Amino acid sequence: MPKTKSFHEGRSLGAMLLVAALTIGGWSAPAWSATLSEAKSQGLVGEQANGYLGVVAANAPADVTELVASINQKRKSEYQAIAQRNNTSLDAVEALAGKKAIDLTPPGQYVRPPSGNWVKK
């Protein structure tokens, strides 16, 4: 049985996660990237410690909820590929991606750290 790497090992995994976050975080879909950016700016959507987007506002429009679901599906697919390439767990990749996404979130937008509560950064 192959040894599972921790998410702290190696910069290559971190570099791959950064590229993945930039390509599947909305920037790869030009028609939706402005919408995601607006949703984040309006406090409707935020980054979570689990590596996925979350809907912050209970009254978020359906198209925002659908956008979050679509991006999260793409993220999960990419995280699974990264985990497989690096012989590590999906949980480890998700945790590192979440940390990086929260670190890269600009002030004024919402994040959900491991504590589970949404906070404005």
N, C-alpha and C positions, 0 to 999 in steps of 0.2 A: 504494500500500500504506500503510495507516494506521500511524502511529508507535505503538510499544508503550511504555506508561508503565512506569517502574520501580516496584517496590512501595514505594519511599520517597516517591513523589509523592502529595500530597494527603491531607488528613485524611478526606475523604469515603469513600475506599476503606477506611481503617482503621476508621471508624465502622461501615461496612457489615459488615466482618469481625467486629467485636465483636458486633453484633446477630446475625449468622449463627452465631457460636460459641455465643451464649447460647440460640439457638432450636434448633440442631441438635446441641448437645453433650450432649443428654440432658434438658435442662430442658423441652423441648417435649413430651416423652412422660412424663407424670406417673407411669405405672405402672413405667417403667424408670428414672426419674431417681434414685430411691432405690437401685436396684440398681447403677447406674453409680457413684453416690457411694460406696456400700459397696465396690464393686470397687476403686475408686481408694484408699479408706482402707485396704483390706486389702493393698494393694500388688500387685494382680492386673493393673491397667490403669493406663496413664499417657499423658500427652500427648507428642507427638513434634514435632520441628522441621519435619517435612513437613506439618503441619497436621492430622494424623489421629491417632486413638487407636491405641495399641499394647498388645498383651498382654505384660505384664512377666514373669509367672510361667508357666513351661512346663507346670505342672500346673493351669492355670486351668480351671474347669468349662466344659463345652460351651456352657451358656447365656451365660456371660460372653463367650466367643469369638464367639458369634452376635450378641450385643448390640453388640460392637465393630464387627463387619462391617456391621451394619445402620446404626449411627450414621455410620460412615465413608462408606457409600454416600450417605447424605443430605448429609453434608458435601461430598462431591465434587460432587454435583449443584448445591448452593448456590454452591460456589467457582466452578464453571463459569459460572453465571449472573452472578456478580459480575465475573468476568474479562471476560465479553462486554459487560456494561453499562459497564465502565470501559475498554474497549479495551486490555486488558493480558493478559498470559499467565496460564495456569492455574498455572504454576510460581511466578510472583510472588505470586499470591493465596495459594497453599498456604504459601509461606515466611512471609508476613506473618501469616497465621492461626496458624501454628505458633509464631512468636515471641510473639504475643499470648497464646496458650493456655498456653505455658510461663511467661510472666510472671505470669499469673493463677492458676497452680497454687499452692495453699497449701503451706506447709512440711510435710514428712513424707510427701508424695506423690511418686511417681516421674515423671521427665521424661527424654526422650531427646533431648539437644541434637544439633547437627550432627556431633559427634564419633562418634555412633553407639552409645554405651554408656549404659545406664540408670543414672541417679543419683537418689538420694533428695534432694529439694530441702530 
